[in-house]
Structure formats: C-alpha cells, structure tokens
Amino acid sequence: MLFRPTTGVNALVGPFDGDLATQQVMLSAFTETNIREVCENTPAFINFTANTLKADIPFNASEMVIEVLETVEADEEVVAAIKRYRKRDYPIALDDYRSKTTDHPLLPLADIVKLDYPFYTAEELVQVVTRLKRAHPHLKIIAEKIETHEDLAICQQAGCDLFQGYFLSRPVPVEGQHLPHSRVAVLALLAELNREDASIRELTETIQRDAFMSVRLMKMVNSAYYQRPPDITSVQMAVALLGQRRIRNLANMLALSKLDDKPHALQKLALTRGYLCEGLAANLHDELISGFTVGLFSSLDAFFDRPLEEILEELPLHDSLKGAILEHRGPMGLVLATALHIERGELEAIDWPALNALGLPVERISHAQQSAVGMANMQL
C-alpha cells in the first residue's frame, strides 16, 4: 500500500513528508476501509520511515508487513525497534535492496528482501539471490519493478520467490469515506462525551449514536495491539475491555478529527500534548481528571477559533479540570504547564523541584515526551 495525495482539503501540500505518508496510509487503511477486502485477506506491505519505526504500531501483526525504506539507517534505535516488532510477530521487509553483498546490518532481522530488479544485470541478480539464500535461508526474495514478461522470466530463473511490478498489476486507488462535520456538532459531541455524571451506559450510547465515531472506534480497537478477544463486535465490548477513561480519550480524539479543515500539524500537536500530559499524570492517581483530556482540551481554542474560556464554559467539565487548563492549578495544572514549556523549548521555566516532589524526575519526563511523540505519530 502506497500513499498518494488526494484532492481537496486532504491534498498533499508542500514538501513530501514520509512520516505523514506512513501514518495516513495506516490510519486510512485500517479505519476508513475494510483492510481485509482491500488486500484480499493478505497482509498489507506498508513503508516505514525511521521515525515511524521508533513509534508504536497500534494495528494487528497479522494484517501488515513492516517495509523498511532503503533510506532508514540501522542505528541503535531502529535496530531496537525492529527487534521489538519481531517479538510481536510483525514480518519485516527491506525495501529497494541494491547491495550485491550480504553485509546489510538489518538482514539478520528481516523476513523478506525486496530487490530493486532494474539495478542488477541478469548475472548479478543470480549472484545476489544465491548469496542471500545461502547466508539467510529463511529469507523470502521479492523482485520489484517487473515490467515485461522477460523481466519476470529472468527473476524466476534467478530464484526469486515473489514478484511485484506493472507487468503483474498496476496500482489501483482505494478511497475511504471521509466525512466533514460542523464545529457546532463537534462541540455538542464533546459536551456529551465529557459529562461528569455520564455513566458507562450513557457514554456507550453517545458513541453508538454517531455512526462515524462508532465505526472508527471499533476499527481502531479491533486493529490495536491489545490483549483482547479475537474480535470486538460492539461498542459495549470495547468499553468493557478498555475502560471508560480510555474509551473517552479515544472518542474525544475522534471527535476533533472531524474538524478536517484544520492543519495536520495542529492535530499532531494536540495529540502529542494530550499523550504527554497522560504520561506525566500516570502516577497522580486523580480519578476526576484525565491527563489526556487536560492536554487535548488545552488546544480547543485553536480548533474552534474562539477563546478557550468560552469553549470550556460550554463543556460540562469538572471545575478542577477547568482550573488545570485555564489557570494551571494543582498537580494537573503543573503537568500541563510542563508540557507547554517543553513544546516551546522553555526548559528553564519548568518547575523542576515541584515535579520531583510529584515523583517526576527529568528521566521520566524525557521518556514521557518520547512516548507521546510516538503515540501521536501513530494516530495521525
């Protein structure tokens, strides 16, 4: 599966962003289409950059192959990430392989090698296939860019296992349904999702009434790498499995994703801030306030083009949550202030003694920041 820019509000603007392309392919493939129908019940090969490799993949290993781009350098973080994915049974493929030797540092971690067929002469192709299979007998060899019957015959004779190219099939665009939504409707949905007195049953019913949210939420949960039953077949099951707070966080994120006239950078910033606050607040044990909600909702003014005070006044949020967002009150307010200082590079303004008193040393904050960036990368 490859990324291709679309027209309209989702069109690619400016320089090509490989990280965004990978994120968009995964999000669209797994939440806006039926991935099994699109790929005819075979795993989807998806290109991964170094940054997306280092993040966390929330989709099932049986439905995809991680295709490591040829531009990815095999540094310690990349190698560690690939090893993590192998432990979780994700197949690993090396894309556009052009080496004539078997000394590529990622070869021992790969299941599949995709040879850039036009790069080799017929004799070189035989040599490299032979060397690869001798050094790594488990490898499957794919010949890429097969454009003629002669190309296919040469690659078959060389011992390649699988084949890809225009001679076999030309790419076909697959488009899911992306629905626009008004700000008023989204704000009303946020209000309903975040009622303090809402029971699990009422939260479930709110999600079920919104077809867009129900479908996207179910696909996300069914594709996520959770310890779960084989298939989650209802919103009720999803809520029971993940719990009220996590489901509310996902639903809030999906509600804001309906504002599709807002730039990708804003959605990424809001999600990163939400996950950072969630990570920092993990040991506060505050049952009334979600760190994710504090971070996400602190950016609502940018989404709705209105003062934050006005927006929060219309949402049925706990006073302590509003105080944390608007005045940085209490431990959760300190968490949000820290996240904002990190965003702006104002490290000297961070209240390190207060954070230490909450059990948040610099190492933990650094880890939470890296984790937040990775989670946001995978959601958008």
Phi, psi and chi 1 to 4 in degrees:
 res  aa     phi    psi   chi1   chi2   chi3   chi4
   1 MET       -  130.2  -58.2 -164.6   74.3      -
   2 LEU  -120.6  151.6  -58.9  171.5      -      -
   3 PHE   -85.3  133.0  174.4   80.7      -      -
   4 ARG  -133.5  132.1  -68.8  -65.4  179.6  -93.1
   5 PRO   -64.0  146.7   22.6  -32.6      -      -
   6 THR  -104.8 -177.3   59.0      -      -      -
   7 THR   -97.9  170.1   56.8      -      -      -
   8 GLY    80.5 -150.1      -      -      -      -
   9 VAL   -68.0  -20.5  -64.5      -      -      -
  10 ASN   -97.1    7.9  -63.6  -46.9      -      -
  11 ALA   -65.1  148.7      -      -      -      -
  12 LEU   -70.7  127.5 -177.5   66.1      -      -
  13 VAL  -124.2  134.5  178.5      -      -      -
  14 GLY    80.2 -163.7      -      -      -      -
  15 PRO   -61.1  149.5  -17.9   29.6      -      -
  16 PHE   -68.1  131.6 -178.7   78.8      -      -
  17 ASP  -113.0  105.2 -175.9  -25.6      -      -
  18 GLY   -62.8  -37.4      -      -      -      -
  19 ASP   -61.4  -47.0  -62.6  -18.0      -      -
  20 LEU   -63.0  -39.5  172.6   59.0      -      -
  21 ALA   -60.2  -46.7      -      -      -      -
  22 THR   -62.0  -45.5  -65.2      -      -      -
  23 GLN   -61.1  -43.9  -64.5  151.6   20.2      -
  24 GLN   -67.0  -39.6 -172.1   60.4   54.3      -
  25 VAL   -60.4  -47.3  164.6      -      -      -
  26 MET   -66.7  -45.1  -74.9 -163.2  -68.8      -
  27 LEU   -62.7  -44.6 -173.7   61.6      -      -
  28 SER   -67.8  -45.0  -61.9      -      -      -
  29 ALA   -63.2  -40.7      -      -      -      -
  30 PHE   -95.5  -11.8  -72.1   95.9      -      -
  31 THR  -125.1  -18.8   66.7      -      -      -
  32 GLU  -111.4   -3.6  -67.4 -173.8    1.6      -
  33 THR  -137.4  171.4   65.2      -      -      -
  34 ASN   -92.5  103.2 -175.2  -36.5      -      -
  35 ILE   -61.1  -33.4 -172.5   65.2      -      -
  36 ARG   -69.6  -36.8  -66.9  179.8  178.0   84.8
  37 GLU   -71.0  -43.8  -71.9 -176.9    7.2      -
  38 VAL   -59.1  -42.0  169.7      -      -      -
  39 CYS  -100.1   11.3  -65.2      -      -      -
  40 GLU    52.6   45.3  -61.6  178.2   -9.4      -
  41 ASN    61.7   27.1  -67.6  -47.2      -      -
  42 THR  -119.4  156.7   60.4      -      -      -
  43 PRO   -63.7  145.7  -20.5   32.6      -      -
  44 ALA   -88.6  126.1      -      -      -      -
  45 PHE   -81.4  122.3  -78.8   68.2      -      -
  46 ILE  -127.7  129.4  -62.2  178.3      -      -
  47 ASN   -67.4  138.8  -70.9  -22.3      -      -
  48 PHE  -126.1  132.5  -86.3   72.2      -      -
  49 THR   -86.5  175.8   62.3      -      -      -
  50 ALA   -61.6  -43.0      -      -      -      -
  51 ASN   -65.3  -42.3  -75.1  -25.3      -      -
  52 THR   -72.4  -26.2   47.3      -      -      -
  53 LEU   -64.7  -38.5  -85.1  171.9      -      -
  54 LYS   -77.5  -14.4  -64.8  170.7 -171.7  176.6
  55 ALA   -83.5 -169.9      -      -      -      -
  56 ASP  -111.6  136.1 -171.6   44.3      -      -
  57 ILE   -93.2  121.2  -58.8  172.7      -      -
  58 PRO   -93.1   20.7   33.7  -33.2      -      -
  59 PHE  -118.9  161.8  -56.6  112.0      -      -
  60 ASN   -71.4  136.7 -162.7  -58.1      -      -
  61 ALA   -65.0  -25.9      -      -      -      -
  62 SER   -75.0  -11.5   67.2      -      -      -
  63 GLU  -105.5    0.1  -64.3  175.2  -20.9      -
  64 MET  -152.3  158.0   63.1 -174.3  -65.1      -
  65 VAL  -117.7  128.1  175.0      -      -      -
  66 ILE   -79.3  111.7  -63.9  174.2      -      -
  67 GLU  -100.7  105.7 -168.9  167.2  -39.1      -
  68 VAL   -79.0  118.7 -177.9      -      -      -
  69 LEU   -63.4  151.8  -72.0  170.3      -      -
  70 GLU   -66.5  -17.3   67.9  -79.9    4.7      -
  71 THR   -82.9   -7.2   54.8      -      -      -
  72 VAL   -77.6  124.8  173.0      -      -      -
  73 GLU   -85.0  140.5  -65.8 -175.3   13.3      -
  74 ALA   -83.1   63.2      -      -      -      -
  75 ASP   -81.7  179.3   59.7   28.5      -      -
  76 GLU   -61.2  -40.3  -70.0 -176.2    6.4      -
  77 GLU   -66.9  -41.5  -72.8 -176.5  -80.4      -
  78 VAL   -64.8  -46.0  164.9      -      -      -
  79 VAL   -61.0  -43.2  170.1      -      -      -
  80 ALA   -63.3  -40.1      -      -      -      -
  81 ALA   -64.2  -45.5      -      -      -      -
  82 ILE   -63.1  -39.1  -67.8  176.0      -      -
  83 LYS   -62.3  -38.5  -72.8 -179.6  177.6  178.6
  84 ARG   -62.3  -43.4  -73.1 -162.8  -57.7  -88.0
  85 TYR   -67.6  -35.6  -67.6  132.1      -      -
  86 ARG   -63.7  -37.6  -75.8 -176.8   61.9   84.0
  87 LYS   -65.0  -25.8  -72.3 -179.1  179.7  178.2
  88 ARG   -96.0   12.6  -68.0  164.1   57.7 -178.3
  89 ASP    72.0   20.3  -64.2  -35.1      -      -
  90 TYR   -76.3  127.6  -74.7   92.9      -      -
  91 PRO   -68.8  141.8  -14.8   29.0      -      -
  92 ILE  -115.7  127.9  -53.8  -64.4      -      -
  93 ALA  -120.9  142.2      -      -      -      -
  94 LEU   -98.9  123.1  -57.5 -175.2      -      -
  95 ASP   -90.0  148.6 -171.1   31.6      -      -
  96 ASP    48.6   50.2  -80.4  -12.5      -      -
  97 TYR   -69.5  125.7 -167.1   88.2      -      -
  98 ARG  -124.8    3.2  -69.6 -173.8  171.1 -172.1
  99 SER   -73.2  149.5  174.9      -      -      -
 100 LYS  -103.0    7.2  -63.8  175.2 -176.0  177.1
 101 THR  -123.4 -175.0   67.5      -      -      -
 102 THR  -118.3   31.8   58.8      -      -      -
 103 ASP  -100.9   12.5   57.0    1.7      -      -
 104 HIS   -62.3  128.6 -168.1  -67.3      -      -
 105 PRO   -64.0  -20.2   21.0  -32.2      -      -
 106 LEU   -94.5   -5.1  -65.2 -179.0      -      -
 107 LEU   -56.7  -42.9  -91.8  178.3      -      -
 108 PRO   -62.9  -17.5  -23.2   34.6      -      -
 109 LEU   -99.9   -3.7  -59.3  176.0      -      -
 110 ALA   -93.3  150.6      -      -      -      -
 111 ASP  -102.8  -25.4  -56.4  -71.9      -      -
 112 ILE  -138.2  140.9  -59.4  164.9      -      -
 113 VAL  -122.4  128.3  172.8      -      -      -
 114 LYS  -103.8  104.9  -57.8 -175.7   74.1  174.7
 115 LEU   -79.3  133.5  -62.9  179.8      -      -
 116 ASP   -79.2   85.9 -173.0   -1.4      -      -
 117 TYR   -49.8  -46.4  162.2   68.7      -      -
 118 PRO   -62.1  -17.7  -22.8   34.4      -      -
 119 PHE   -71.5  -23.8  178.9   77.9      -      -
 120 TYR  -105.7  149.7  -59.1   96.5      -      -
 121 THR   -77.1  166.8   65.6      -      -      -
 122 ALA   -58.3  -40.3      -      -      -      -
 123 GLU   -68.4  -42.7 -177.3  178.8   -9.4      -
 124 GLU   -63.9  -35.2  -71.0  171.1  -19.6      -
 125 LEU   -62.9  -45.8 -174.7   67.7      -      -
 126 VAL   -59.4  -43.6  171.8      -      -      -
 127 GLN   -63.1  -46.9  -68.5  172.8   -9.4      -
 128 VAL   -69.5  -38.2   72.3      -      -      -
 129 VAL   -62.8  -43.6  170.7      -      -      -
 130 THR   -61.9  -44.3  -58.2      -      -      -
 131 ARG   -64.7  -42.8  -71.4  168.7 -176.7  162.6
 132 LEU   -63.8  -43.8  -74.6  170.5      -      -
 133 LYS   -72.1  -29.8  -68.4 -159.6  169.1 -171.3
 134 ARG   -72.1  -41.9 -176.8  179.1  -61.1  142.1
 135 ALA   -77.4  -32.9      -      -      -      -
 136 HIS  -138.0   80.2  -56.2  -77.6      -      -
 137 PRO   -58.5  -22.5  -21.6   32.7      -      -
 138 HIS   -77.1  -14.1   69.2  -76.1      -      -
 139 LEU   -67.4  140.7  -77.5  177.0      -      -
 140 LYS   -97.4  134.4  -71.1  -71.6 -173.9 -177.9
 141 ILE  -107.7  122.6  -50.8  -65.0      -      -
 142 ILE  -107.8  131.4  -64.0  179.2      -      -
 143 ALA   -95.1  120.4      -      -      -      -
 144 GLU   -96.8  158.7  -67.1 -174.2  -67.7      -
 145 LYS    65.8   44.0  -57.1  176.6 -176.1  175.0
 146 ILE   -81.8  114.5  -54.3  -60.5      -      -
 147 GLU  -116.5  -11.2  -62.4 -162.3    0.0      -
 148 THR  -138.8  165.5   67.2      -      -      -
 149 HIS   -60.9  -37.7 -172.8  -80.7      -      -
 150 GLU   -63.3  -42.3 -178.3 -176.9    8.8      -
 151 ASP   -56.6  -46.1  -67.3  -19.3      -      -
 152 LEU   -62.3  -43.7  179.9   60.3      -      -
 153 ALA   -63.4  -41.6      -      -      -      -
 154 ILE   -62.2  -43.8  -70.1  171.7      -      -
 155 CYS   -70.5  -35.4  -67.3      -      -      -
 156 GLN   -64.3  -44.6  -73.4  175.3  -36.3      -
 157 GLN   -66.2  -29.6  -68.6  168.0    7.9      -
 158 ALA   -73.7  -14.9      -      -      -      -
 159 GLY   102.4   12.3      -      -      -      -
 160 CYS   -66.3  149.2  -63.9      -      -      -
 161 ASP   -93.1  -37.3  -57.9  -64.3      -      -
 162 LEU  -135.1  162.0  -60.1  167.7      -      -
 163 PHE  -141.4  144.6  -49.1   90.7      -      -
 164 GLN  -143.7  137.3  174.8 -177.4  -33.7      -
 165 GLY   159.7  170.5      -      -      -      -
 166 TYR   -62.0  -27.8  -76.5  179.2      -      -
 167 PHE   -61.3  -34.2  175.8   70.3      -      -
 168 LEU   -87.8  -42.6  -59.5  162.3      -      -
 169 SER  -169.6  137.6  177.7      -      -      -
 170 ARG   -91.8  149.1  -72.8 -175.2  173.8  -90.1
 171 PRO   -58.3  142.4  -21.8   32.6      -      -
 172 VAL  -121.2  124.3  176.9      -      -      -
 173 PRO   -63.4  139.2  -19.1   31.8      -      -
 174 VAL  -122.1  122.6  177.5      -      -      -
 175 GLU  -120.5  130.1  -64.1 -176.2    1.8      -
 176 GLY   -89.1 -177.3      -      -      -      -
 177 GLN  -101.3  118.2 -172.8  173.6   11.6      -
 178 HIS  -112.3  115.8 -170.4   67.7      -      -
 179 LEU  -102.0  129.4  -55.8  175.9      -      -
 180 PRO   -77.8  149.9   28.3  -33.2      -      -
 181 HIS  -141.0  146.9  -65.6  -94.3      -      -
 182 SER   -79.0  156.2   73.1      -      -      -
 183 ARG   -62.9  -37.3  -78.0  167.6  171.3   71.3
 184 VAL   -62.1  -44.9  173.6      -      -      -
 185 ALA   -65.1  -39.8      -      -      -      -
 186 VAL   -66.8  -42.1  171.5      -      -      -
 187 LEU   -63.4  -40.3 -169.7   57.8      -      -
 188 ALA   -63.5  -38.8      -      -      -      -
 189 LEU   -66.0  -42.3 -179.5   56.9      -      -
 190 LEU   -61.2  -40.2  -72.4  173.9      -      -
 191 ALA   -61.6  -43.2      -      -      -      -
 192 GLU   -68.5  -38.6 -172.9   66.2   21.3      -
 193 LEU   -67.8  -28.3  -72.5  170.6      -      -
 194 ASN  -110.4   19.7  -69.2  -81.3      -      -
 195 ARG   -60.7  130.4  -80.3  176.4   38.7 -136.3
 196 GLU   -60.9  -35.2  -70.6 -179.9   34.4      -
 197 ASP   -94.9    9.1   59.4  -13.5      -      -
 198 ALA   -70.5  129.0      -      -      -      -
 199 SER   -82.8  170.3   64.5      -      -      -
 200 ILE   -59.7  -39.7  -69.4 -179.4      -      -
 201 ARG   -61.9  -43.9  179.3 -178.2   60.4   80.4
 202 GLU   -68.1  -38.1  -70.3  170.2  -37.0      -
 203 LEU   -62.4  -43.0  175.2   61.8      -      -
 204 THR   -61.6  -44.0  -57.5      -      -      -
 205 GLU   -65.0  -37.5  -69.9  174.4   -7.5      -
 206 THR   -61.7  -43.8  -62.5      -      -      -
 207 ILE   -66.2  -41.8  -64.8  171.2      -      -
 208 GLN   -65.1  -29.5  -72.5  176.1  -39.4      -
 209 ARG   -71.5  -19.1  -75.7 -164.6  -63.0  -90.5
 210 ASP  -103.1  104.9 -171.5  -65.1      -      -
 211 ALA   -60.7  -42.0      -      -      -      -
 212 PHE   -57.6  -48.9  168.0   89.5      -      -
 213 MET   -69.0  -41.0 -177.9  171.8  -65.0      -
 214 SER   -60.0  -48.0  -65.6      -      -      -
 215 VAL   -65.6  -47.2  171.3      -      -      -
 216 ARG   -64.7  -40.5  -67.4  -69.9  -67.7  -91.6
 217 LEU   -65.8  -44.1 -176.0   63.2      -      -
 218 MET   -62.6  -40.9  -70.4  -65.9  -64.7      -
 219 LYS   -68.3  -39.5  -72.9 -174.3  174.8 -178.9
 220 MET   -63.4  -46.2  -73.7  178.6   69.8      -
 221 VAL   -68.0  -40.7  173.1      -      -      -
 222 ASN   -69.1  -25.5  -95.5  -50.7      -      -
 223 SER   -94.2  -13.6  -63.8      -      -      -
 224 ALA   -70.6  155.0      -      -      -      -
 225 TYR   -89.7   69.5 -161.4   82.0      -      -
 226 TYR  -107.9  158.5  -64.8  116.0      -      -
 227 GLN   -77.5  105.3  -65.5  -66.3  -34.7      -
 228 ARG  -148.5  168.6   56.9  176.2  177.4   77.4
 229 PRO   -62.4  166.4  -21.0   32.1      -      -
 230 PRO   -55.5  -38.9  -25.4   33.3      -      -
 231 ASP  -143.2  130.9  -73.6  -64.4      -      -
 232 ILE   -93.4  115.8  -63.7  173.7      -      -
 233 THR  -105.2    2.5   56.5      -      -      -
 234 SER  -153.6  159.3   67.7      -      -      -
 235 VAL   -62.9  -36.7  173.4      -      -      -
 236 GLN   -59.1  -42.6  -67.7   98.3  -41.5      -
 237 MET   -63.6  -40.3  -73.7  179.7   65.6      -
 238 ALA   -63.2  -43.6      -      -      -      -
 239 VAL   -65.2  -42.5  173.7      -      -      -
 240 ALA   -63.8  -36.4      -      -      -      -
 241 LEU   -74.5  -48.7  174.8   70.7      -      -
 242 LEU   -92.8  -19.1  -61.0 -175.6      -      -
 243 GLY    91.2  159.2      -      -      -      -
 244 GLN   -62.7  -43.2 -172.6  171.6    3.7      -
 245 ARG   -67.4  -44.9  175.7  171.1  -71.5 -163.3
 246 ARG   -66.7  -40.6 -173.7 -177.0  -72.4  -92.4
 247 ILE   -63.9  -40.3  -75.2  -67.9      -      -
 248 ARG   -64.0  -40.4 -178.3  175.7  -86.3  124.8
 249 ASN   -60.5  -46.4  -71.4  -13.4      -      -
 250 LEU   -63.6  -41.0  -72.1  172.6      -      -
 251 ALA   -66.1  -40.3      -      -      -      -
 252 ASN   -60.2  -43.2  -76.8  -28.7      -      -
 253 MET   -62.4  -44.5  179.5 -169.8   72.0      -
 254 LEU   -65.5  -36.1  -73.5  171.8      -      -
 255 ALA   -61.7  -45.4      -      -      -      -
 256 LEU   -68.7  -27.1  -71.6  177.6      -      -
 257 SER   -67.4  -14.2   75.0      -      -      -
 258 LYS   -70.7  -20.4  -66.0 -178.7  177.2 -173.9
 259 LEU   -80.7   74.1  -59.8  174.7      -      -
 260 ASP   -81.0    6.1   49.8   15.5      -      -
 261 ASP   -92.4   -0.1   61.6  -28.2      -      -
 262 LYS   -92.3  146.3  -71.4  -60.6  179.7  179.0
 263 PRO   -66.8  151.9   22.9  -33.4      -      -
 264 HIS   -56.8  -37.1  171.2  -92.8      -      -
 265 ALA   -61.6  -36.4      -      -      -      -
 266 LEU   -68.3  -44.4  173.5   59.1      -      -
 267 GLN   -62.9  -39.5  -64.9 -169.9   37.4      -
 268 LYS   -66.2  -42.8 -173.9  171.9 -177.5  178.1
 269 LEU   -61.3  -45.2 -179.7  144.8      -      -
 270 ALA   -63.6  -42.5      -      -      -      -
 271 LEU   -66.6  -43.1  -84.2 -179.5      -      -
 272 THR   -60.8  -43.3  -57.6      -      -      -
 273 ARG   -63.4  -41.2 -171.5 -174.4  -61.4  172.9
 274 GLY   -62.0  -46.5      -      -      -      -
 275 TYR   -69.5  -32.9  -76.7  122.4      -      -
 276 LEU   -65.9  -46.0  176.7   54.2      -      -
 277 CYS   -63.3  -38.0  -72.0      -      -      -
 278 GLU   -62.6  -43.4 -178.1  179.2   55.3      -
 279 GLY   -65.1  -41.9      -      -      -      -
 280 LEU   -70.6  -30.0  -64.4  178.9      -      -
 281 ALA   -88.6    3.6      -      -      -      -
 282 ALA   -59.6  -30.2      -      -      -      -
 283 ASN  -102.7   12.8   67.6  -29.3      -      -
 284 LEU   -85.0  -22.4  -61.4 -176.2      -      -
 285 HIS    54.8   42.8  -53.4  -63.3      -      -
 286 ASP   -95.5  106.9 -170.1  -27.7      -      -
 287 GLU   -74.4  -17.3  -63.0  -60.3  -36.0      -
 288 LEU   -87.9  -24.8  -65.7  175.2      -      -
 289 ILE  -125.1  131.9  -52.1  179.9      -      -
 290 SER   -92.8  126.4  158.7      -      -      -
 291 GLY   -59.5  -38.2      -      -      -      -
 292 PHE   -60.6  -44.3 -177.6   88.0      -      -
 293 THR   -64.6  -41.2  -59.4      -      -      -
 294 VAL   -58.2  -48.9  168.0      -      -      -
 295 GLY   -66.1  -46.4      -      -      -      -
 296 LEU   -63.9  -46.3 -170.4   69.6      -      -
 297 PHE   -74.2  -17.1  -79.4   18.7      -      -
 298 SER   -68.3  -10.9   67.2      -      -      -
 299 SER  -106.8    9.2   61.0      -      -      -
 300 LEU   -62.2  -28.1  -71.9 -178.1      -      -
 301 ASP   -61.8  -36.9   51.2  -15.4      -      -
 302 ALA   -71.0  -32.5      -      -      -      -
 303 PHE   -73.1  -37.3  -80.2   99.0      -      -
 304 PHE  -105.3   -1.9  -69.6   94.7      -      -
 305 ASP    55.1   42.6  -60.1  -46.6      -      -
 306 ARG  -142.4  158.5  -68.0  172.0   53.6 -163.2
 307 PRO   -58.8  141.2  -24.2   34.4      -      -
 308 LEU   -60.2  -37.1 -166.2   53.1      -      -
 309 GLU   -59.8  -42.2  -66.5   84.0  -10.9      -
 310 GLU   -64.9  -43.1  -69.2 -177.0   10.0      -
 311 ILE   -64.7  -47.3  -61.0  169.3      -      -
 312 LEU   -66.0  -28.1  -65.1 -176.4      -      -
 313 GLU   -63.5  -29.0 -167.5   62.1   34.0      -
 314 GLU   -87.5   -6.0  -62.7  178.0   29.4      -
 315 LEU  -105.8  136.9  -63.5  176.4      -      -
 316 PRO   -80.3   67.0   31.6  -35.5      -      -
 317 LEU   -99.9  152.9  -55.7  174.7      -      -
 318 HIS   -61.6  143.0 -165.1  -84.9      -      -
 319 ASP   -58.0  -37.1  -74.5  -17.8      -      -
 320 SER   -65.8  -31.5   57.8      -      -      -
 321 LEU   -69.3  -44.4 -170.6  148.3      -      -
 322 LYS   -62.3  -41.1  -67.5 -179.2 -179.0  179.0
 323 GLY   -63.5  -38.3      -      -      -      -
 324 ALA   -64.3  -41.2      -      -      -      -
 325 ILE   -74.6  -47.4  -64.8  174.4      -      -
 326 LEU   -83.8  -35.7  -63.6  175.5      -      -
 327 GLU  -120.1   -0.1  -57.5  169.6   23.6      -
 328 HIS    57.1   40.9  -62.2  172.6      -      -
 329 ARG   -82.3  146.5  -75.8 -155.4  -44.2 -106.7
 330 GLY    71.4 -179.7      -      -      -      -
 331 PRO   -57.6  -39.7  -25.8   35.4      -      -
 332 MET   -70.0  -30.5 -159.0   65.9   77.2      -
 333 GLY   -66.3  -38.3      -      -      -      -
 334 LEU   -63.7  -39.6  174.3   62.0      -      -
 335 VAL   -61.1  -46.4  161.3      -      -      -
 336 LEU   -64.8  -43.9  175.3   59.2      -      -
 337 ALA   -59.0  -39.7      -      -      -      -
 338 THR   -63.6  -44.1  -58.6      -      -      -
 339 ALA   -61.1  -41.5      -      -      -      -
 340 LEU   -66.8  -40.8  -66.1  173.8      -      -
 341 HIS   -63.4  -39.3  -72.7  -45.4      -      -
 342 ILE   -64.3  -43.7  -70.0  173.5      -      -
 343 GLU   -55.0  -41.8  -83.3  179.8   22.8      -
 344 ARG   -89.6   -1.5  -60.1  163.0 -174.3  162.2
 345 GLY    73.4   23.5      -      -      -      -
 346 GLU   -96.2   60.9  -58.5  168.3  -13.7      -
 347 LEU   -64.7  -29.7  -59.4 -174.8      -      -
 348 GLU   -70.5  -18.4   71.8  -74.1  -10.5      -
 349 ALA   -88.3   -7.7      -      -      -      -
 350 ILE   -72.7  138.0  -64.9  175.6      -      -
 351 ASP   -85.1   81.0 -168.7  -18.0      -      -
 352 TRP   -63.0  -41.7  -61.8  106.7      -      -
 353 PRO   -59.5  -42.1  -25.7   36.2      -      -
 354 ALA   -65.0  -37.9      -      -      -      -
 355 LEU   -66.4  -41.3  -69.3  170.5      -      -
 356 ASN   -60.6  -37.6  -82.0  -43.0      -      -
 357 ALA   -65.0  -25.5      -      -      -      -
 358 LEU   -89.6    3.4  -69.3  177.8      -      -
 359 GLY    79.8   32.2      -      -      -      -
 360 LEU  -122.0   78.6  -67.6  171.0      -      -
 361 PRO   -72.3  169.7   27.8  -35.2      -      -
 362 VAL   -60.2  -35.2   64.1      -      -      -
 363 GLU   -63.1  -41.7  -65.3   81.9    7.4      -
 364 ARG   -67.9  -37.6 -177.3  163.7 -176.1  171.0
 365 ILE   -65.5  -42.6  -66.9  169.5      -      -
 366 SER   -61.3  -43.9  176.2      -      -      -
 367 HIS   -63.8  -41.4  176.0   75.4      -      -
 368 ALA   -63.6  -37.7      -      -      -      -
 369 GLN   -65.1  -46.5 -178.1 -169.7   14.3      -
 370 GLN   -62.8  -41.3  -66.2  175.2   32.6      -
 371 SER   -64.1  -39.6  175.6      -      -      -
 372 ALA   -63.7  -43.3      -      -      -      -
 373 VAL   -61.8  -43.5  171.5      -      -      -
 374 GLY   -62.7  -44.6      -      -      -      -
 375 MET   -63.7  -42.5  -70.0  -69.7  -69.4      -
 376 ALA   -64.2  -39.0      -      -      -      -
 377 ASN   -59.4  -38.1  -78.7  -20.3      -      -
 378 MET   -78.7  -20.6  -74.8  -60.5   97.5      -
 379 GLN   -86.4  -23.9  -63.0  -69.3  -14.3      -
 380 LEU  -119.1      -  -73.0  175.7      -      -
